[in-house]
Amino acid sequence: MKQKKVLITILIVLAGLFTVLSGVLINVATSQGISILRLSSSLIWILLGIVTIAWITVAVFLHHLQTDAKQQELTPEIRNRQRMLAKVRTFWITGVLEESLHGAALIALGLHEQRNAVVNPWRLILQQLNHPPSS
């Protein structure tokens, strides 16, 4: 367990270093001072891509280690509850409820629009050009 914490700490430090390095590479790649370093801009973009892929790999590995640690910390009661909730969701939600109206015929409601069914409250406040003033 202590080795896992040390590994997580090292990965967090590596992720921070990769973040700083990618920021520096982006700054160099987008600035005018590339000729000072005697590196082509395409090489800098390739380095940036490699650093980004390394950062993503470290982040995924770190996430994997942390979720494994959290799963091991769960008590058997919590794991059983999560399994039961997953089974209920699978059976009732995806098995019954999502399929209950699948392919069902829609009811034609026969609605039609009636614009004057409700009096517009703005006509009491605003004077319209084609209508006489209301009191």
Distance bins in CASP14 RR format, pairs under 12 A and 6 or more apart:
PFRMAT RR
TARGET T0000
AUTHOR 0000-0000-0000
RMODE 2
METHOD distances of the structure
MODEL  1
1 7 0 0 0 0 0 1 0 0 0 0 0
1 8 0 0 0 0 0 1 0 0 0 0 0
1 65 0 0 0 0 0 1 0 0 0 0 0
1 68 0 0 0 0 0 1 0 0 0 0 0
1 69 0 0 0 0 1 0 0 0 0 0 0
1 72 0 0 0 0 1 0 0 0 0 0 0
1 73 0 0 0 0 0 1 0 0 0 0 0
2 8 0 0 0 0 0 1 0 0 0 0 0
2 9 0 0 0 0 0 1 0 0 0 0 0
2 69 0 0 0 0 0 1 0 0 0 0 0
3 9 0 0 0 0 0 1 0 0 0 0 0
3 10 0 0 0 0 0 1 0 0 0 0 0
3 65 0 0 0 0 0 1 0 0 0 0 0
3 69 0 0 0 0 0 1 0 0 0 0 0
4 10 0 0 0 0 0 1 0 0 0 0 0
4 11 0 0 0 0 0 1 0 0 0 0 0
4 61 0 0 0 0 0 1 0 0 0 0 0
4 62 0 0 0 0 0 1 0 0 0 0 0
4 64 0 0 0 0 0 1 0 0 0 0 0
4 65 1 0 0 1 0 0 0 0 0 0 0
4 66 0 0 0 0 1 0 0 0 0 0 0
4 67 0 0 0 0 0 1 0 0 0 0 0
4 68 0 0 0 0 1 0 0 0 0 0 0
4 69 1 0 0 1 0 0 0 0 0 0 0
4 70 0 0 0 0 0 1 0 0 0 0 0
4 72 0 0 0 0 1 0 0 0 0 0 0
4 73 0 0 0 0 0 1 0 0 0 0 0
5 11 0 0 0 0 0 1 0 0 0 0 0
5 12 0 0 0 0 0 1 0 0 0 0 0
5 65 0 0 0 0 1 0 0 0 0 0 0
5 66 0 0 0 0 0 1 0 0 0 0 0
5 69 0 0 0 0 1 0 0 0 0 0 0
6 12 0 0 0 0 0 1 0 0 0 0 0
6 13 0 0 0 0 0 1 0 0 0 0 0
6 65 0 0 0 0 0 1 0 0 0 0 0
7 13 0 0 0 0 0 1 0 0 0 0 0
7 14 0 0 0 0 0 1 0 0 0 0 0
7 58 0 0 0 0 0 1 0 0 0 0 0
7 61 0 0 0 0 1 0 0 0 0 0 0
7 62 0 0 0 0 1 0 0 0 0 0 0
7 64 0 0 0 0 0 1 0 0 0 0 0
7 65 1 0 0 1 0 0 0 0 0 0 0
7 66 0 0 0 0 0 1 0 0 0 0 0
7 68 0 0 0 0 0 1 0 0 0 0 0
7 69 0 0 0 0 0 1 0 0 0 0 0
8 14 0 0 0 0 0 1 0 0 0 0 0
8 15 0 0 0 0 0 1 0 0 0 0 0
8 58 0 0 0 0 0 1 0 0 0 0 0
8 59 0 0 0 0 0 1 0 0 0 0 0
8 61 0 0 0 0 1 0 0 0 0 0 0
8 62 1 0 0 1 0 0 0 0 0 0 0
8 63 0 0 0 0 0 1 0 0 0 0 0
8 64 0 0 0 0 0 1 0 0 0 0 0
8 65 1 0 1 0 0 0 0 0 0 0 0
8 66 1 0 0 1 0 0 0 0 0 0 0
8 67 0 0 0 0 0 1 0 0 0 0 0
8 68 0 0 0 0 0 1 0 0 0 0 0
8 69 1 0 0 1 0 0 0 0 0 0 0
8 70 0 0 0 0 0 1 0 0 0 0 0
9 15 0 0 0 0 0 1 0 0 0 0 0
9 16 0 0 0 0 0 1 0 0 0 0 0
9 62 0 0 0 0 0 1 0 0 0 0 0
9 65 0 0 0 0 0 1 0 0 0 0 0
9 66 0 0 0 0 0 1 0 0 0 0 0
10 16 0 0 0 0 0 1 0 0 0 0 0
10 17 0 0 0 0 0 1 0 0 0 0 0
10 58 0 0 0 0 1 0 0 0 0 0 0
10 61 0 0 0 0 0 1 0 0 0 0 0
10 62 0 0 0 0 1 0 0 0 0 0 0
10 65 0 0 0 0 0 1 0 0 0 0 0
11 17 0 0 0 0 0 1 0 0 0 0 0
11 18 0 0 0 0 0 1 0 0 0 0 0
11 54 0 0 0 0 0 1 0 0 0 0 0
11 55 0 0 0 0 0 1 0 0 0 0 0
11 57 0 0 0 0 1 0 0 0 0 0 0
11 58 1 0 1 0 0 0 0 0 0 0 0
11 59 0 0 0 0 1 0 0 0 0 0 0
11 60 0 0 0 0 0 1 0 0 0 0 0
11 61 1 0 0 1 0 0 0 0 0 0 0
11 62 1 0 1 0 0 0 0 0 0 0 0
11 63 0 0 0 0 1 0 0 0 0 0 0
11 64 0 0 0 0 0 1 0 0 0 0 0
11 65 1 0 0 1 0 0 0 0 0 0 0
11 66 0 0 0 0 1 0 0 0 0 0 0
12 18 0 0 0 0 0 1 0 0 0 0 0
12 19 0 0 0 0 0 1 0 0 0 0 0
12 55 0 0 0 0 0 1 0 0 0 0 0
12 58 0 0 0 0 1 0 0 0 0 0 0
12 59 0 0 0 0 1 0 0 0 0 0 0
12 61 0 0 0 0 0 1 0 0 0 0 0
12 62 1 0 0 1 0 0 0 0 0 0 0
12 63 0 0 0 0 0 1 0 0 0 0 0
12 65 0 0 0 0 0 1 0 0 0 0 0
12 66 0 0 0 0 0 1 0 0 0 0 0
13 19 0 0 0 0 0 1 0 0 0 0 0
13 20 0 0 0 0 0 1 0 0 0 0 0
13 58 0 0 0 0 1 0 0 0 0 0 0
13 62 0 0 0 0 0 1 0 0 0 0 0
14 20 0 0 0 0 0 1 0 0 0 0 0
14 21 0 0 0 0 0 1 0 0 0 0 0
14 51 0 0 0 0 0 1 0 0 0 0 0
14 54 0 0 0 0 1 0 0 0 0 0 0
14 55 0 0 0 0 1 0 0 0 0 0 0
14 56 0 0 0 0 0 1 0 0 0 0 0
14 57 0 0 0 0 1 0 0 0 0 0 0
14 58 1 0 1 0 0 0 0 0 0 0 0
14 59 0 0 0 0 1 0 0 0 0 0 0
14 61 0 0 0 0 1 0 0 0 0 0 0
14 62 0 0 0 0 1 0 0 0 0 0 0
15 21 0 0 0 0 0 1 0 0 0 0 0
15 22 0 0 0 0 0 1 0 0 0 0 0
15 51 0 0 0 0 0 1 0 0 0 0 0
15 52 0 0 0 0 0 1 0 0 0 0 0
15 54 0 0 0 0 1 0 0 0 0 0 0
15 55 1 0 0 1 0 0 0 0 0 0 0
15 56 0 0 0 0 1 0 0 0 0 0 0
15 57 0 0 0 0 1 0 0 0 0 0 0
15 58 1 0 1 0 0 0 0 0 0 0 0
15 59 1 0 1 0 0 0 0 0 0 0 0
15 60 0 0 0 0 0 1 0 0 0 0 0
15 61 0 0 0 0 1 0 0 0 0 0 0
15 62 1 0 0 1 0 0 0 0 0 0 0
15 63 0 0 0 0 0 1 0 0 0 0 0
16 22 0 0 0 0 1 0 0 0 0 0 0
16 23 0 0 0 0 0 1 0 0 0 0 0
16 51 0 0 0 0 0 1 0 0 0 0 0
16 54 0 0 0 0 0 1 0 0 0 0 0
16 55 0 0 0 0 1 0 0 0 0 0 0
16 58 0 0 0 0 1 0 0 0 0 0 0
16 59 0 0 0 0 0 1 0 0 0 0 0
16 62 0 0 0 0 0 1 0 0 0 0 0
17 23 0 0 0 0 0 1 0 0 0 0 0
17 24 0 0 0 0 0 1 0 0 0 0 0
17 51 0 0 0 0 1 0 0 0 0 0 0
17 54 0 0 0 0 1 0 0 0 0 0 0
17 55 0 0 0 0 1 0 0 0 0 0 0
17 58 0 0 0 0 1 0 0 0 0 0 0
18 24 0 0 0 0 0 1 0 0 0 0 0
18 25 0 0 0 0 0 1 0 0 0 0 0
18 47 0 0 0 0 0 1 0 0 0 0 0
18 48 0 0 0 0 0 1 0 0 0 0 0
18 49 0 0 0 0 0 1 0 0 0 0 0
18 50 0 0 0 0 1 0 0 0 0 0 0
18 51 1 0 1 0 0 0 0 0 0 0 0
18 52 1 0 0 1 0 0 0 0 0 0 0
18 53 0 0 0 0 1 0 0 0 0 0 0
18 54 1 0 1 0 0 0 0 0 0 0 0
18 55 1 1 0 0 0 0 0 0 0 0 0
18 56 0 0 0 0 1 0 0 0 0 0 0
18 57 0 0 0 0 1 0 0 0 0 0 0
18 58 1 0 0 1 0 0 0 0 0 0 0
18 59 0 0 0 0 1 0 0 0 0 0 0
18 62 0 0 0 0 0 1 0 0 0 0 0
19 25 0 0 0 0 0 1 0 0 0 0 0
19 26 0 0 0 0 0 1 0 0 0 0 0
19 51 0 0 0 0 1 0 0 0 0 0 0
19 52 0 0 0 0 1 0 0 0 0 0 0
19 54 0 0 0 0 0 1 0 0 0 0 0
19 55 1 0 0 1 0 0 0 0 0 0 0
19 56 0 0 0 0 0 1 0 0 0 0 0
19 58 0 0 0 0 0 1 0 0 0 0 0
19 59 0 0 0 0 1 0 0 0 0 0 0
20 26 0 0 0 0 0 1 0 0 0 0 0
20 27 0 0 0 0 0 1 0 0 0 0 0
20 51 0 0 0 0 1 0 0 0 0 0 0
20 55 0 0 0 0 0 1 0 0 0 0 0
21 27 0 0 0 0 0 1 0 0 0 0 0
21 28 0 0 0 0 0 1 0 0 0 0 0
21 44 0 0 0 0 0 1 0 0 0 0 0
21 47 0 0 0 0 1 0 0 0 0 0 0
21 48 0 0 0 0 1 0 0 0 0 0 0
21 49 0 0 0 0 0 1 0 0 0 0 0
21 50 0 0 0 0 0 1 0 0 0 0 0
21 51 1 0 1 0 0 0 0 0 0 0 0
21 52 0 0 0 0 1 0 0 0 0 0 0
21 54 0 0 0 0 1 0 0 0 0 0 0
21 55 0 0 0 0 1 0 0 0 0 0 0
21 58 0 0 0 0 0 1 0 0 0 0 0
22 28 0 0 0 0 0 1 0 0 0 0 0
22 29 0 0 0 0 0 1 0 0 0 0 0
22 44 0 0 0 0 0 1 0 0 0 0 0
22 45 0 0 0 0 0 1 0 0 0 0 0
22 47 0 0 0 0 1 0 0 0 0 0 0
22 48 1 0 0 1 0 0 0 0 0 0 0
22 49 0 0 0 0 1 0 0 0 0 0 0
22 50 0 0 0 0 1 0 0 0 0 0 0
22 51 1 0 1 0 0 0 0 0 0 0 0
22 52 1 0 1 0 0 0 0 0 0 0 0
22 53 0 0 0 0 0 1 0 0 0 0 0
22 54 0 0 0 0 1 0 0 0 0 0 0
22 55 1 0 0 1 0 0 0 0 0 0 0
22 56 0 0 0 0 0 1 0 0 0 0 0
22 58 0 0 0 0 0 1 0 0 0 0 0
23 29 0 0 0 0 1 0 0 0 0 0 0
23 30 0 0 0 0 0 1 0 0 0 0 0
23 31 0 0 0 0 0 1 0 0 0 0 0
23 44 0 0 0 0 0 1 0 0 0 0 0
23 47 0 0 0 0 0 1 0 0 0 0 0
23 48 0 0 0 0 1 0 0 0 0 0 0
23 49 0 0 0 0 0 1 0 0 0 0 0
23 51 0 0 0 0 1 0 0 0 0 0 0
23 52 0 0 0 0 0 1 0 0 0 0 0
23 55 0 0 0 0 0 1 0 0 0 0 0
24 30 0 0 0 0 0 1 0 0 0 0 0
24 31 0 0 0 0 0 1 0 0 0 0 0
24 37 0 0 0 0 0 1 0 0 0 0 0
24 44 0 0 0 0 1 0 0 0 0 0 0
24 47 0 0 0 0 0 1 0 0 0 0 0
24 48 0 0 0 0 1 0 0 0 0 0 0
24 51 0 0 0 0 1 0 0 0 0 0 0
25 31 0 0 0 0 0 1 0 0 0 0 0
25 34 0 0 0 0 0 1 0 0 0 0 0
25 37 0 0 0 0 0 1 0 0 0 0 0
25 39 0 0 0 0 0 1 0 0 0 0 0
25 41 0 0 0 0 0 1 0 0 0 0 0
25 43 0 0 0 0 0 1 0 0 0 0 0
25 44 1 0 1 0 0 0 0 0 0 0 0
25 45 0 0 0 0 1 0 0 0 0 0 0
25 46 0 0 0 0 1 0 0 0 0 0 0
25 47 1 0 1 0 0 0 0 0 0 0 0
25 48 1 0 1 0 0 0 0 0 0 0 0
25 49 0 0 0 0 1 0 0 0 0 0 0
25 50 0 0 0 0 1 0 0 0 0 0 0
25 51 1 0 0 1 0 0 0 0 0 0 0
25 52 0 0 0 0 1 0 0 0 0 0 0
25 54 0 0 0 0 0 1 0 0 0 0 0
25 55 0 0 0 0 0 1 0 0 0 0 0
26 41 0 0 0 0 0 1 0 0 0 0 0
26 44 0 0 0 0 1 0 0 0 0 0 0
26 45 0 0 0 0 1 0 0 0 0 0 0
26 47 0 0 0 0 0 1 0 0 0 0 0
26 48 1 0 0 1 0 0 0 0 0 0 0
26 49 0 0 0 0 0 1 0 0 0 0 0
26 51 0 0 0 0 1 0 0 0 0 0 0
26 52 0 0 0 0 1 0 0 0 0 0 0
27 33 0 0 0 0 1 0 0 0 0 0 0
27 34 0 0 0 0 0 1 0 0 0 0 0
27 37 0 0 0 0 0 1 0 0 0 0 0
27 44 0 0 0 0 0 1 0 0 0 0 0
27 48 0 0 0 0 0 1 0 0 0 0 0
28 34 1 0 0 1 0 0 0 0 0 0 0
28 35 0 0 0 0 0 1 0 0 0 0 0
28 36 0 0 0 0 1 0 0 0 0 0 0
28 37 1 0 0 1 0 0 0 0 0 0 0
28 38 0 0 0 0 0 1 0 0 0 0 0
28 39 0 0 0 0 1 0 0 0 0 0 0
28 40 0 0 0 0 0 1 0 0 0 0 0
28 41 0 0 0 0 1 0 0 0 0 0 0
28 43 0 0 0 0 0 1 0 0 0 0 0
28 44 1 0 1 0 0 0 0 0 0 0 0
28 45 0 0 0 0 0 1 0 0 0 0 0
28 47 0 0 0 0 1 0 0 0 0 0 0
28 48 0 0 0 0 1 0 0 0 0 0 0
28 51 0 0 0 0 0 1 0 0 0 0 0
29 37 0 0 0 0 0 1 0 0 0 0 0
29 39 0 0 0 0 1 0 0 0 0 0 0
29 40 0 0 0 0 0 1 0 0 0 0 0
29 41 1 0 1 0 0 0 0 0 0 0 0
29 42 0 0 0 0 1 0 0 0 0 0 0
29 43 0 0 0 0 1 0 0 0 0 0 0
29 44 1 0 1 0 0 0 0 0 0 0 0
29 45 1 0 1 0 0 0 0 0 0 0 0
29 46 0 0 0 0 0 1 0 0 0 0 0
29 47 0 0 0 0 1 0 0 0 0 0 0
29 48 1 0 0 1 0 0 0 0 0 0 0
29 49 0 0 0 0 0 1 0 0 0 0 0
29 51 0 0 0 0 0 1 0 0 0 0 0
30 41 0 0 0 0 1 0 0 0 0 0 0
30 44 0 0 0 0 1 0 0 0 0 0 0
30 45 0 0 0 0 0 1 0 0 0 0 0
30 48 0 0 0 0 0 1 0 0 0 0 0
31 37 0 0 0 0 0 1 0 0 0 0 0
31 41 0 0 0 0 0 1 0 0 0 0 0
31 44 0 0 0 0 0 1 0 0 0 0 0
32 41 0 0 0 0 0 1 0 0 0 0 0
33 39 0 0 0 0 0 1 0 0 0 0 0
33 41 0 0 0 0 0 1 0 0 0 0 0
33 44 0 0 0 0 0 1 0 0 0 0 0
34 40 1 0 0 1 0 0 0 0 0 0 0
34 41 1 0 1 0 0 0 0 0 0 0 0
34 42 0 0 0 0 0 1 0 0 0 0 0
34 43 0 0 0 0 1 0 0 0 0 0 0
34 44 1 0 0 1 0 0 0 0 0 0 0
34 45 0 0 0 0 0 1 0 0 0 0 0
35 41 0 0 0 0 1 0 0 0 0 0 0
35 44 0 0 0 0 0 1 0 0 0 0 0
37 43 0 0 0 0 1 0 0 0 0 0 0
37 44 0 0 0 0 1 0 0 0 0 0 0
37 47 0 0 0 0 0 1 0 0 0 0 0
38 44 0 0 0 0 0 1 0 0 0 0 0
39 45 0 0 0 0 0 1 0 0 0 0 0
39 46 0 0 0 0 0 1 0 0 0 0 0
39 47 0 0 0 0 1 0 0 0 0 0 0
39 48 0 0 0 0 0 1 0 0 0 0 0
40 46 0 0 0 0 1 0 0 0 0 0 0
40 47 0 0 0 0 0 1 0 0 0 0 0
41 47 0 0 0 0 0 1 0 0 0 0 0
41 48 0 0 0 0 0 1 0 0 0 0 0
42 48 0 0 0 0 0 1 0 0 0 0 0
42 49 0 0 0 0 0 1 0 0 0 0 0
43 49 0 0 0 0 0 1 0 0 0 0 0
43 50 0 0 0 0 0 1 0 0 0 0 0
44 50 0 0 0 0 0 1 0 0 0 0 0
44 51 0 0 0 0 0 1 0 0 0 0 0
45 51 0 0 0 0 0 1 0 0 0 0 0
45 52 0 0 0 0 0 1 0 0 0 0 0
46 52 0 0 0 0 0 1 0 0 0 0 0
46 53 0 0 0 0 0 1 0 0 0 0 0
47 53 0 0 0 0 0 1 0 0 0 0 0
47 54 0 0 0 0 0 1 0 0 0 0 0
48 54 0 0 0 0 0 1 0 0 0 0 0
48 55 0 0 0 0 0 1 0 0 0 0 0
49 55 0 0 0 0 1 0 0 0 0 0 0
49 56 0 0 0 0 1 0 0 0 0 0 0
49 57 0 0 0 0 0 1 0 0 0 0 0
50 56 0 0 0 0 0 1 0 0 0 0 0
50 57 0 0 0 0 0 1 0 0 0 0 0
51 57 0 0 0 0 0 1 0 0 0 0 0
51 58 0 0 0 0 0 1 0 0 0 0 0
52 58 0 0 0 0 0 1 0 0 0 0 0
52 59 0 0 0 0 0 1 0 0 0 0 0
53 59 0 0 0 0 0 1 0 0 0 0 0
53 60 0 0 0 0 0 1 0 0 0 0 0
54 60 0 0 0 0 0 1 0 0 0 0 0
54 61 0 0 0 0 0 1 0 0 0 0 0
55 61 0 0 0 0 0 1 0 0 0 0 0
55 62 0 0 0 0 0 1 0 0 0 0 0
56 62 0 0 0 0 0 1 0 0 0 0 0
56 63 0 0 0 0 0 1 0 0 0 0 0
57 63 0 0 0 0 0 1 0 0 0 0 0
57 64 0 0 0 0 0 1 0 0 0 0 0
58 64 0 0 0 0 0 1 0 0 0 0 0
58 65 0 0 0 0 0 1 0 0 0 0 0
59 65 0 0 0 0 0 1 0 0 0 0 0
59 66 0 0 0 0 0 1 0 0 0 0 0
60 66 0 0 0 0 0 1 0 0 0 0 0
60 67 0 0 0 0 0 1 0 0 0 0 0
61 67 0 0 0 0 0 1 0 0 0 0 0
61 68 0 0 0 0 0 1 0 0 0 0 0
62 68 0 0 0 0 0 1 0 0 0 0 0
62 69 0 0 0 0 0 1 0 0 0 0 0
63 69 0 0 0 0 0 1 0 0 0 0 0
63 70 0 0 0 0 0 1 0 0 0 0 0
64 70 0 0 0 0 0 1 0 0 0 0 0
64 71 0 0 0 0 0 1 0 0 0 0 0
65 71 0 0 0 0 0 1 0 0 0 0 0
65 72 0 0 0 0 0 1 0 0 0 0 0
66 72 0 0 0 0 0 1 0 0 0 0 0
66 73 0 0 0 0 0 1 0 0 0 0 0
67 73 0 0 0 0 0 1 0 0 0 0 0
67 74 0 0 0 0 0 1 0 0 0 0 0
68 74 0 0 0 0 0 1 0 0 0 0 0
70 78 0 0 0 0 0 1 0 0 0 0 0
70 79 0 0 0 0 0 1 0 0 0 0 0
70 82 0 0 0 0 0 1 0 0 0 0 0
71 78 0 0 0 0 0 1 0 0 0 0 0
71 79 0 0 0 0 1 0 0 0 0 0 0
71 82 0 0 0 0 1 0 0 0 0 0 0
72 78 0 0 0 0 0 1 0 0 0 0 0
72 79 0 0 0 0 0 1 0 0 0 0 0
73 79 0 0 0 0 0 1 0 0 0 0 0
74 80 0 0 0 0 1 0 0 0 0 0 0
74 81 0 0 0 0 1 0 0 0 0 0 0
74 82 1 0 0 1 0 0 0 0 0 0 0
74 83 0 0 0 0 0 1 0 0 0 0 0
75 81 0 0 0 0 1 0 0 0 0 0 0
75 82 0 0 0 0 0 1 0 0 0 0 0
76 82 0 0 0 0 0 1 0 0 0 0 0
76 83 0 0 0 0 0 1 0 0 0 0 0
77 83 0 0 0 0 0 1 0 0 0 0 0
77 84 0 0 0 0 0 1 0 0 0 0 0
78 84 0 0 0 0 0 1 0 0 0 0 0
78 85 0 0 0 0 0 1 0 0 0 0 0
79 85 0 0 0 0 0 1 0 0 0 0 0
79 86 0 0 0 0 0 1 0 0 0 0 0
80 86 0 0 0 0 0 1 0 0 0 0 0
80 87 0 0 0 0 0 1 0 0 0 0 0
81 87 0 0 0 0 0 1 0 0 0 0 0
81 88 0 0 0 0 0 1 0 0 0 0 0
82 88 0 0 0 0 0 1 0 0 0 0 0
82 89 0 0 0 0 0 1 0 0 0 0 0
83 89 0 0 0 0 0 1 0 0 0 0 0
83 90 0 0 0 0 0 1 0 0 0 0 0
84 90 0 0 0 0 0 1 0 0 0 0 0
84 91 0 0 0 0 0 1 0 0 0 0 0
84 92 0 0 0 0 0 1 0 0 0 0 0
85 91 0 0 0 0 0 1 0 0 0 0 0
85 92 0 0 0 0 0 1 0 0 0 0 0
85 93 0 0 0 0 0 1 0 0 0 0 0
86 92 0 0 0 0 0 1 0 0 0 0 0
86 93 0 0 0 0 0 1 0 0 0 0 0
86 94 0 0 0 0 0 1 0 0 0 0 0
87 93 0 0 0 0 0 1 0 0 0 0 0
87 94 0 0 0 0 0 1 0 0 0 0 0
87 95 0 0 0 0 0 1 0 0 0 0 0
88 94 0 0 0 0 0 1 0 0 0 0 0
88 95 0 0 0 0 0 1 0 0 0 0 0
88 96 0 0 0 0 0 1 0 0 0 0 0
88 97 0 0 0 0 0 1 0 0 0 0 0
89 95 0 0 0 0 1 0 0 0 0 0 0
89 96 0 0 0 0 0 1 0 0 0 0 0
89 97 0 0 0 0 1 0 0 0 0 0 0
89 98 0 0 0 0 0 1 0 0 0 0 0
90 96 0 0 0 0 0 1 0 0 0 0 0
90 97 0 0 0 0 0 1 0 0 0 0 0
90 98 0 0 0 0 0 1 0 0 0 0 0
91 97 0 0 0 0 1 0 0 0 0 0 0
91 98 0 0 0 0 0 1 0 0 0 0 0
91 99 0 0 0 0 0 1 0 0 0 0 0
92 98 0 0 0 0 1 0 0 0 0 0 0
92 99 0 0 0 0 0 1 0 0 0 0 0
92 100 0 0 0 0 0 1 0 0 0 0 0
93 99 0 0 0 0 0 1 0 0 0 0 0
93 100 0 0 0 0 0 1 0 0 0 0 0
94 100 0 0 0 0 0 1 0 0 0 0 0
94 102 0 0 0 0 0 1 0 0 0 0 0
95 102 0 0 0 0 0 1 0 0 0 0 0
96 102 0 0 0 0 0 1 0 0 0 0 0
101 107 0 0 0 0 0 1 0 0 0 0 0
111 117 0 0 0 0 0 1 0 0 0 0 0
116 123 0 0 0 0 0 1 0 0 0 0 0
119 134 0 0 0 0 0 1 0 0 0 0 0
120 126 0 0 0 0 1 0 0 0 0 0 0
120 128 0 0 0 0 1 0 0 0 0 0 0
120 131 0 0 0 0 0 1 0 0 0 0 0
120 134 0 0 0 0 0 1 0 0 0 0 0
121 134 0 0 0 0 0 1 0 0 0 0 0
122 128 0 0 0 0 1 0 0 0 0 0 0
122 131 0 0 0 0 0 1 0 0 0 0 0
122 134 0 0 0 0 0 1 0 0 0 0 0
123 130 0 0 0 0 0 1 0 0 0 0 0
123 131 1 0 0 1 0 0 0 0 0 0 0
123 132 0 0 0 0 0 1 0 0 0 0 0
123 133 0 0 0 0 0 1 0 0 0 0 0
123 134 1 0 0 1 0 0 0 0 0 0 0
123 135 0 0 0 0 0 1 0 0 0 0 0
124 131 0 0 0 0 0 1 0 0 0 0 0
124 133 0 0 0 0 0 1 0 0 0 0 0
124 134 1 0 0 1 0 0 0 0 0 0 0
124 135 0 0 0 0 1 0 0 0 0 0 0
125 133 0 0 0 0 0 1 0 0 0 0 0
125 134 0 0 0 0 1 0 0 0 0 0 0
126 133 0 0 0 0 0 1 0 0 0 0 0
126 134 0 0 0 0 1 0 0 0 0 0 0
127 133 1 0 1 0 0 0 0 0 0 0 0
127 134 0 0 0 0 1 0 0 0 0 0 0
127 135 0 0 0 0 0 1 0 0 0 0 0
128 134 0 0 0 0 1 0 0 0 0 0 0
END
